[in-house]
Amino acid sequence: MNKRYDLLLGFALLLAVTTGYFFNKNQYFHATTGEEISRTVYKGLENKTKWREEWHFNYEAGFTAGLATLGLGLVFFGLVGRSRKKKLPVKLVD
C-alpha cells in the first residue's frame, strides 16, 4: 500500500479512538442502591466513595470521526495527486 494511505489510515484510527474516548458515555451509580445520577451531579459530590463510575466507550463518535477523516484524507490526496500529475506545456524551439 502507498505510504500516504498508510499514514492516513493510522491517523484515522488514532482520531477515532481519541474521539470515542473523549465523548464517552459514562454512567454513575450508587454502590448499594444502584441509583443513577448525572455526570454534573457526580462531579459536584464531595465524597465519591459510595458512588461508582462505569466507563463506556462511544463507538458512534469514534466510527464517525474515523470515516470523516478517511473521506477528507482521500479527497485531499486525490486533489494533491491530480495537481502533481499535471505537466507544464512544452514549448518547441524552432
C-alpha positions as CSV (number, residue, x, y, z in Angstrom):
1,M,0.0,0.0,0.0
2,N,1.1,3.5,-0.6
3,K,2.9,5.3,2.2
4,R,0.5,8.2,2.1
5,Y,-2.5,5.9,2.6
6,D,-0.8,4.1,5.5
7,L,-0.3,7.4,7.2
8,L,-4.0,8.3,6.5
9,L,-5.3,5.0,7.9
10,G,-3.1,5.4,11.0
11,F,-4.3,9.0,11.6
12,A,-7.9,8.0,11.1
13,L,-7.6,5.2,13.6
14,L,-5.9,7.4,16.2
15,L,-8.6,10.1,15.7
16,A,-11.4,7.5,16.0
17,V,-10.0,6.2,19.3
18,T,-9.4,9.6,20.7
19,T,-12.9,10.9,19.8
20,G,-14.6,7.8,21.2
21,Y,-12.6,8.2,24.5
22,F,-13.3,12.0,24.7
23,F,-17.1,11.7,24.0
24,N,-17.6,8.7,26.3
25,K,-20.9,7.7,27.8
26,N,-20.0,7.1,31.4
27,Q,-22.7,6.2,33.9
28,Y,-22.6,6.9,37.6
29,F,-24.3,4.7,40.2
30,H,-24.6,4.4,44.0
31,A,-22.7,1.4,45.2
32,T,-25.5,-0.2,47.3
33,T,-28.8,1.2,46.0
34,G,-27.9,1.3,42.3
35,E,-29.4,4.8,41.9
36,E,-28.1,6.5,38.7
37,I,-27.0,10.2,38.7
38,S,-25.8,12.5,36.0
39,R,-22.2,13.5,35.3
40,T,-22.6,17.0,36.6
41,V,-24.1,15.8,39.9
42,Y,-21.2,13.2,40.3
43,K,-18.6,15.9,39.7
44,G,-20.2,18.1,42.4
45,L,-20.1,15.4,45.0
46,E,-17.5,15.9,47.8
47,N,-17.5,12.2,49.0
48,K,-17.4,9.8,46.0
49,T,-16.6,6.7,47.9
50,K,-20.2,5.4,47.9
51,W,-20.5,6.0,44.1
52,R,-19.1,4.0,41.2
53,E,-18.4,5.0,37.7
54,E,-19.0,2.7,34.7
55,W,-16.9,3.7,31.7
56,H,-18.4,3.3,28.3
57,F,-16.6,4.0,25.0
58,N,-18.6,6.0,22.5
59,Y,-18.4,3.8,19.4
60,E,-20.7,6.0,17.3
61,A,-18.5,9.1,17.7
62,G,-15.3,7.1,17.1
63,F,-16.7,5.5,13.9
64,T,-18.0,8.8,12.6
65,A,-14.6,10.5,13.2
66,G,-12.7,7.7,11.6
67,L,-14.9,7.7,8.4
68,A,-14.8,11.5,8.2
69,T,-11.0,11.5,8.5
70,L,-10.7,8.8,5.8
71,G,-13.1,10.6,3.5
72,L,-11.5,14.0,3.8
73,G,-8.0,12.5,3.5
74,L,-8.9,10.6,0.4
75,V,-10.4,13.7,-1.2
76,F,-7.3,15.7,-0.2
77,F,-4.9,13.1,-1.5
78,G,-6.9,12.9,-4.7
79,L,-6.6,16.6,-5.3
80,V,-3.0,16.7,-4.4
81,G,-2.3,13.7,-6.7
82,R,-4.1,15.4,-9.6
83,S,-2.2,18.6,-9.3
84,R,1.1,16.8,-9.1
85,K,0.4,14.8,-12.3
86,K,-0.3,17.9,-14.4
87,K,2.7,18.8,-16.6
88,L,3.6,22.1,-17.9
89,P,3.2,22.6,-21.6
90,V,6.4,22.0,-23.5
91,K,7.5,24.8,-25.9
92,L,9.2,23.6,-29.0
93,V,12.1,25.7,-30.2
94,D,12.3,26.3,-33.9
